[in-house]
Amino acid sequence: MFRPKIPTMPTPTGLVSPPAVVRSTAVEPTTVEPVQTPPAPVAQRPTVQITPGTALAVIGAGTAVVLVVGTVLVSMLLATAVTAASVAVCAVVVRSLIASSAKRR
């Protein structure tokens, strides 16, 4: 129960041939000749042409993104402020009710 079960190696299917090993009995001198490779062509990066129209489009898009993000952040801040104010008003009302009920006793 506590002994691990080691999986067995699956038997190969189909034709299996041993790897071919070529052994030479003659001793031949080995020389290493460097291979001359041609230099790789340098890929030229395409140049970006900024026209006045594209500059205005980029500026307009950036302005729109800033305005949208600013609007979202301000609305989240406003929602937090409204929630805090309503909780404060509820706390004042509850405190007033508790104080008036304590005076009546």
Secondary structure as UniProt FT lines:
FT   HELIX           52..104
//
